[in-house]
Each structure stands twice: as C-alpha cells, then as structure tokens.
C-alpha cells in the first residue's frame, strides 16, 4: 500500500508516521523501485500499537524506543501495555526476538537476575543466556520488574516470600487462559470472521484482566476476613501448596 493508504487505515498523518520511522519504531518498507515505498499490514499494526502505548500507557516515543532497544528504564507499565510492545517487536524484527538485557534492569531492580533465574526454574519466564548475557522478552522482563516492585514493599526472602512462591500462578494461568481460549474459539467458529474476532479480543483481553482482578480481590478480602474472624482458611486445591 502507498502512504496515503497507510494514513487512511491508521488515521495517522504522514508527518507523524515519518517521526515514527525516524525514532526506529517501524520496520523499513519494501522498496520495489527508487523513491517508491510499499507499506504492509505490518506497518498498520505497528502504528496502532504505538498509538495505544501513548494513549493507554502514557508513554512517550522516546520511552517506547528505549524499551524496544532493551532498556526497560524502570518504567512501570500496566499489563495491557506488553502485548502492544510485543506487537512492535514483531513488526520491527520479524521472526527474530528483540530481547531485554537483564543488566539494564539492575539499577531499578537489584535482584532482577536472581529473580529471573528463579522464575525461569518454575516456568513463569524464559531466561535466555548467551554471549550477550542473560536476556528476557519484553513481557518476561515486565514480570521480573513487577516482582522487583513487590520486593520494595516487603515481599522478600526475609519475610518468607521467595520468588519461587509464585509457582502456583503457572497452573492457575494455564487453567484460566486455557478455558478462555477454548470457550472463545468454540463460540466464534463459523459465526465471526477473523477481523471481527481480532477486534473482540483486542478489547476483551485487557477488560477481562481487570474483571478477573476484581474477582480475585473480592475473594482474597473475603478469605482474609474469614481468617481474622477466627476461621481456618480452606485450601482450595492442595496441589497449589508451596510447602510440599
């Protein structure tokens, strides 16, 4: 597609799109001839991802660029930001992986390497160790940074909260996300086209993340109230015990 088509599909003017290119946020277009640029749906998705990161997460173009180049900079992002960052990574580098160096995280999360190794052991993240040093995907770096923030508020080994305690989240996430995916696919098959399904998921994933968070908070507070009233909390699933 030509630049005017890209403008029409994204609602973003060419001057702004050119700024995105200068900042390194978009992949270079194909050039079938001199002074001819051919843009693709990949560029549409990347531009939309940049706009959402600006609008929903309040990131500047400079911050987005730094994060894509492996410098998390201690930015505190909501969970809904990470799919947009991964979308940009996929658009910029194709099938190659753009990784965050754990070293860049140490200034704001001193235990990041220890936490990354612990979370890798329990299957929450994938730590990649190669000639460039320990690295994580953008999303996995976000998980490690979140646990670093928990440490700042007393959730550490001294108080009985090693990172390995998070192991039960793996099984819980597999159950919840697995059921969500199965039910969604069962209900859209033969009824909804791919584009509409993608639009539905784009809205549903962050929305239902908030929905589940509220249910979790409600249940947690009810259990805490039950405990302070003198009742022993029932283990909802003995297999989740971290002491076995």
N, C-alpha and C positions, 0 to 999 in steps of 0.2 A: 504494500500500500504506500501511497505518497504521503507527504507531510500533512496535506490538508485532510486526508482520510484519518490520519492519526489524531489530528486536532478534533475532528468530528466524533471519533469513537471515545475519546477520553474527556472531552470538554475542557482541555488544557490548551492554551495558545502556544504557538511555535516558539515564542521568545522564552517562555518558561521551560518548554521541553529542551531547548538548547542549553539552558542553565543546568538541567539535569544531566545532560551529556557532559558538560564541562566539569561537573562535580564527580563524574565517574559512576553515576547511579544507574545508567542504562547501557546495554550492550551496543556495540557499534552496528549500524545497519549494513545489510548486504549492499554492495556497490557493483551492479551489473555493467555500468559504464561510468566514465568520468563525469563528475558533477551530478550523478544520479544515485539517490539513496532509496533503498527498498526496505520499508518497515514491516514488522510482522505482529501477530497477536501477542508475541512475547513482549514487545515494547508496550502494548496496551496494558498488559498485566503488570508490568514493572512500574509504569506511570501511575496506575491506580494504587499500587502498593505504596509508592512514595506519598501520594496524597493522603492515604489513610493513616500512615505513620505521622504525618504532620497534623492532621485533623484530630485523630483519636488519641494519639500518644504525646502530642505536643513537641515532637522532635524537630529540630532544625535540619536543613540539608547537610550542614557540616557534621552534626551528630550522626545522622544516618550514614554518611560517607565513612566516618571513623569506625562505626560498628561493622560495616561491610568489609573494612580492611583489617578486621581482627582486633580492634581496640574498643573494648566494651566501655571503658572510661567510667565505670561505676554507675552508668545510667540505670535508673530504676523504672522498669517498664512493666506494664500490665501484661497478663498472659496473652491477650489478643494481639499484641504487637509482634510476637515472634513469628506467626505464620506469614505476616507481611514482609518481615526481614528475610525469611527463608525464600519467599517468592522472588525477592530482588536478587538474592544469591543465585537462585536457579536461572534467572534471566541473564544475569551478568556472565556467569561462568559455565553455563550449560550443564553438563553432567558432572563436571568437576565439583569438588566440595570446597567451599570457602570456609576456613576454619579460624577459630579464635585461639590465639596463644594463651595458655594459662598464665604465663608470665605477666601478661598485660593486666591480669585480674588481681595480682598480689597486692598492689598498692591500696586497693579498696576492700580486698577480701584476703587477708594474710594467710588463711588456711585453705585457700582455693585448691591447691594441688592435692593436699591430704584429702579434702572433701571429694574432689573429682575422682580420686582413686577409690575411695570408699563407695561412692555412688556407682562407679563402674562395676565394682565387685557384686553389688546387689542388683544390677541390671537397670538402674534408673537413667544412667547416661552411658555414652560410649567415649572413653578416653583413648585418643589416638596418640601413640608415642612413636615418633620417627626422628629423622635427622634434624627436624625443625623444632624439636622439643615437644612437650605434652600439648595437645590441642583438643578443642571441643567444637562441635557445631554451634551455631548461634543459639539455638534453643537450649542445648545442653549447658552452654555457658550461663544462660539465664537461670537454669535450675540451680547450678552451683552458686551463683551470686545470691539467689534467694535464700539459700541455706546460710550463706555468709551473713546476711542481714539477721537471720534468726539467731545466730551466734552473738551478735551485738546486743541482743536482748536476753541473754542468759541461757539460751538453748545450746549448751556445750557439754563436753565430756564431764567436766567438774560437777555439773548438776544432773548427770545421768542421761544426757541427750546426745549420744554419739550419732554421726550421720547414718550409721547402719540401721538406726531405729526406723528409718523411712522405708525399709524394705516392704512393709505391708502395703504401701501405696502402689507398688508394681502390680500386685494381684488385684487390688481394688480398681485401678485404672483399666486393667485388662477386662474386668467384668463389666464396668460401666461403659467404656468406649466400645467394647465388642458388641454389647447389646444395642447401643445406639446405632452403630454401623449396620448391624443386621436388620433392625427394625426399619431404618431409613430405606435401605435397598429393597426390602420386601414391599414397602408401600409405594415406592415410586416406579417400580418396574412395570413398563407398559402403560404408564399413566402420564409421566412427566418427562419432557425432553432434557437433554444434558445441560443446556444453558440455564433452564429454569431450576434444575436440581442444584447447579453450582451457586446460583443466586440464593436459593433457600439455605444451603449450607453456610454460605458466607455470613448470613445473618444469624443462623441458628447456633453455630459453634460458640461465639463469644457470649451470646444471650443465655444459652443453656449452661455455660460455665458459671455465669452469675447465679442462675437458677439453682444449680447443684450446690454452689457455695452457700446460698441461703438455707437450703435444706440441711446441709452439713452443720452450719452454725446453730440452727434451731435444735438439731438432735444433740449436738455437743453440749449446749447450755442446759438442755433437759437432763442429760446424764450427770452433769456437774451438780445441778440442783438436787437430783436424786441422791448423789453421794454425800453432799453436805447435810442432807436430811437424815443421814444415818443408814441408808440402804446400801448394800453392796452392789456395785455395778456388775451386771451380767456381761460375760464375754460374748459378743455377737457371733464370733467364729473363732474357736480355739486355735485354728491353723494360723491366725494372724499374730499369735503371741510372739513377742520378741525375746522371751526368756527361755524358750525351749531349745 
